[in-house]
């Protein structure tokens, strides 16, 4: 079957919608079985800790207690009116 003759996924879905639920479940199982031993590997976590800490660094100094209180009050006013 050439690419031009192959049905579009949406065409296949429309056809499958006419099937009974049992037939659709059977098809889903067959499709999943075709994956066989396909292994989905976990992403590699190779970034060193120092690099992660470096991503969090800024040129701005952290807020002091007074500034933190002010930020909290502003957020409460924004949230609760």
N, C-alpha and C positions, 0 to 999 in steps of 0.2 A: 504494500500500500504506500503510495507516495505521500509526500507532505501535503500536497494539494487535496488528496482524497481522504486524508485522515480527519475524523470528526473533531470539532472543537470541544474543549472541556465543557463549556456551557451546554452544547448540544447533548453530550453524554449525560450531564446532570438532569436535563429536561427529560430524557428518556428514562433515567433511573427513577425519577419522581413518580412515574406511572406504575412502578413495581410495588409489590407488597413489602411491608416492613421486614418480613423474614428474608425475602430475597435480597433486600438492600444490606441487611446484616451479614448475610452469607458472602455477598460481594466484598464488603468491607474487610471481612476476615481473609478472603482470598488475596486482596490487594496487600494487606499487611503481611501475609505469608511470603509475598514476592520480595519483601525486604530481606528476608532470610537472616543472615548473620551480619547485616549491616550494623556496624558499631558507631554510635555517636559518642565521640570522646569528649571528655570534660575540657573546658578551656584551660590552657596552661596558665599557671599563676607563678610567673617567673620574675616579677618585678621585685627587686630588693626593697627591704623596709626603708632604707634611707631615701630611695627614690620616691616612695609613697609619701613620706614625711615632707619631702621637697615639694611635692604637688600642693600640699596644704599651706605652705609658707606664703606670706604676703609681706609687703613693705609697710603695712599699716600696723601700728601697735594695737594690742587688744584693748577693748573698752574696760574702764575701771568700774567699780561698784556703782557709782553714781550714774554713769552712762548706761550700764546694764538696766538699772531701775527705770531710767527714762525710756529705754527701748521697750521694756516690758509694759509700761504704762501706755505707750503709743500703740502697741499691738493690741492691748486690751480695749482701748478706745476704738480702734479700727474694727475689732471683732464684735464688740458688744454695743457699740454706738455711743 
